[in-house]
Amino acid sequence: MQGSRQGHVTYRYTLYNHAVDSPLQSRFATWVFQPLDHLAMHAAAQALVGEHDFSSFRAAQCQAQSPVRRLSLVNVARDNRLVTIDIRANAFLHHMVRNIVGSLVAVGQGVQKEDHLADLLAIKDRRLADRTFPAQGLCLEHVEYDQVFVCEPESKSVD
């Protein structure tokens, strides 16, 4: 990808997966009351790793010149009632993570099969993908820049 960032950005999306919503989690996680199969979600998510056209996961308002992005990690894990989805890429499209989460949840609920995300990548049509999940639950976890963008402090001379 010409002109792409050499560093990476990592987002985490957190789902609170329990029959009853938690007021303590409501600002930091999206509640999903149906049981989720996080292992099926993780397996489905692996189709996203690599360089792909993410048009199926791009918001209509997205102003990026190209929908091609390179994902280096997608991990879905469960810790009791919390399901976390970590996604690392060279860059993201508008609502890309929230749209991916919507499709992963459909797989986790058994509404879609594990090859659903691979199919969406091939189709390149946002209208055929699942719903956009809310912003609550989305957190920027880490940004790493290529060394070219890192500023070194100037050394102060002692006179």
PyMOL commands that set and color helices and strands:
alter all, ss='L'
color gray80, all
select helices_A, chain A and resi 38-48+55-57+96-108+116-123+126-128+147-149
alter helices_A, ss='H'
color red, helices_A
select strands_A, chain A and resi 8-17+30-32+50-53+68-79+82-89+138-144
alter strands_A, ss='S'
color yellow, strands_A
deselect
rebuild
show_as cartoon
